[in-house]
Amino acid sequence: MPDIRNCKRCGQIFNYVGKQICPDCLKVDEDDFKRVKEYLYKYPGTSMSKVSEDLEISMQKITRYLREGRLEIVGDEANMVLSCEGCGKSIRSGRFCDACSGGLAKDFQKTAAEINETIASSPTGNKGFEMRFLNKNAKNK
């Protein structure tokens, strides 16, 4: 059964397939990103406020592109507008600095290992995931 939701931007009902916005808003968003990307190729090192002003795209949208890792801040440390959500250190792109993202990856690996160990040490082990034949006595055809 399809998952029907309202678009977070325009409120329109749409068939949810992983994005919080409808296909129409997604297209507008992708077109805006393409414009920002082309502008930055043409004028590298331009400040975020200048890009926003020239293209009439909100600073929040450009910041979202940075947080999503689709854009990266280049140049001196004075232009750093993003901070790591873990430790607060200035970053160029994404949500976490290298140290915090490495720590998160280690935590995920540790948790996965603990889950695998719990499954392996359970009385049934992995038996719930074995393949079985339905008709053992039936002749092979």
CORGIRA-V648683 format. One record per helix or strand of 2 or more residues. SS is the DSSP state (H for helix, E for strand). FROM is the first residue (numbers start at 1). LEN is the number of residues. If there is no record, write none. Layout:
BEGIN
ss->SS from->FROM len->LEN
ss->SS from->FROM len->LEN
END
This chain:
BEGIN
ss->E from->4 len->3
ss->E from->13 len->3
ss->H from->23 len->20
ss->H from->48 len->8
ss->H from->59 len->9
ss->H from->77 len->3
ss->E from->82 len->2
ss->E from->90 len->2
ss->H from->98 len->24
ss->H from->127 len->3
END
